[in-house]
Amino acid sequence: MKHLLPITLSINGERHDLLVPPWRTLLEALREHLGLTGAKRSCQEGQCGTCTVLIDGKAINSCLYLAVEAQGKDIQTIEGLAKGGVLDQIQKSFVQKGGVQCGFCTPGFVLATKSLLNNNPNPSEDEIREAMVGHLCRCTGYVQIIEAIQDAASQLTHAGGN
């Protein structure tokens, strides 16, 4: 097919070879080419956070990031967070503290939290709020999400890291 580029993406520790148009977003590649639907399609403008994935450990909006730009980078999606069927501590904290309601925004919040805690294992409430700017939740009112992030930070600090 005309205008397709061969790319190789490293997603959740696995190599994926794809043919994509140069304008294909990472979100589209994840969802449409690879069936990884944890990153959600919503605003398509980088304003809601539902499409968040980690690239080299940093939270990014995959709806604004071209798939070709992701070559040579380590991509982590929500599907790669749990190991052997066991939830990551951040996921556990979101469930235990009620930070999960309808669930649509949850993958983005969880991955943004992972990025935050990797760089700042003991964030203040203000630092948590700042890190979650650009993530929208229509169900929780954010109180439970902040409590979940604080709990995850506490649990991971006591466990010796994430």
SVG drawing of the C-alpha trace seen along z (x, -y; Angstrom):
<svg xmlns="http://www.w3.org/2000/svg" viewBox="-20 -22 36 37">
<polyline fill="none" stroke="black" stroke-width="0.4" points="0.0,0.0 1.2,-3.5 2.4,-5.8 3.0,-3.1 6.1,-3.2 7.6,-0.1 8.1,-0.8 9.1,1.3 7.6,0.5 8.7,1.9 5.5,2.1 5.3,3.7 8.6,5.4 7.5,6.9 8.6,6.0 5.9,5.2 6.6,4.6 3.9,2.5 3.2,0.8 1.5,-2.6 0.9,-5.8 3.2,-8.6 0.3,-10.4 -0.9,-7.5 -1.0,-8.4 0.4,-6.1 -3.1,-5.8 -4.4,-4.6 -1.5,-2.1 -2.1,-0.7 -5.8,-0.3 -6.3,0.4 -3.2,2.3 -2.4,4.1 -5.7,4.4 -4.3,2.6 -7.5,0.7 -6.6,-0.4 -5.6,-3.8 -8.9,-5.4 -9.9,-7.7 -11.8,-10.7 -11.0,-14.4 -8.2,-13.8 -6.7,-17.1 -4.5,-16.1 -6.9,-17.6 -8.5,-14.7 -5.7,-12.2 -7.6,-9.0 -5.0,-8.1 -2.0,-8.3 0.8,-5.8 4.4,-5.9 7.2,-6.6 10.6,-6.0 8.8,-6.3 7.2,-9.7 3.4,-10.1 2.3,-11.3 -0.9,-11.8 -0.8,-9.1 -3.5,-10.9 -0.9,-13.6 2.2,-11.4 2.9,-10.0 3.6,-6.2 6.7,-6.8 8.1,-9.0 7.8,-6.1 10.4,-3.9 13.4,-3.1 11.5,-4.1 10.1,-2.0 6.3,-2.2 4.2,-1.0 0.5,-0.7 -1.9,0.2 -2.0,3.7 1.7,4.1 1.4,2.9 0.0,6.0 2.4,8.9 1.3,12.5 -2.3,11.5 -1.3,9.5 -2.2,5.9 0.5,3.3 0.3,1.4 -1.0,-1.7 -3.8,0.3 -4.6,1.9 -4.6,-1.5 -7.1,-2.9 -9.4,0.0 -9.1,-0.1 -9.6,-3.9 -12.5,-4.1 -10.5,-5.9 -12.1,-3.7 -15.7,-4.5 -16.8,-4.0 -13.2,-3.2 -12.9,-5.2 -10.3,-7.6 -8.6,-5.1 -5.8,-3.8 -4.6,-7.3 -4.6,-8.3 -2.8,-5.1 0.0,-5.6 0.3,-9.3 0.6,-8.2 3.3,-5.7 5.3,-8.4 4.9,-10.7 5.9,-8.2 8.9,-7.0 10.2,-10.6 8.9,-11.7 8.2,-8.7 6.6,-10.9 4.7,-13.8 2.7,-16.4 -1.0,-16.8 -0.1,-19.9 2.5,-17.9 -0.1,-15.2 -2.7,-17.7 -0.1,-19.3 0.9,-16.0 -2.8,-15.1 -3.5,-18.4 -4.9,-17.4 -6.6,-14.3 -10.4,-14.5 -12.7,-12.3 -16.4,-12.9 -17.3,-10.4 -15.1,-10.7 -14.6,-14.4 -10.9,-13.6 -10.9,-13.1 -10.6,-9.3 -8.0,-9.6 -5.8,-11.8 -6.3,-9.4 -5.4,-6.5 -2.2,-8.2 -1.2,-9.0 -1.9,-5.4 0.1,-4.0 3.0,-6.4 2.9,-5.2 2.6,-1.5 5.5,-1.7 7.7,-3.7 7.2,-1.1 7.7,1.7 11.0,0.2 10.0,-1.2 7.8,-0.6"/>
</svg>
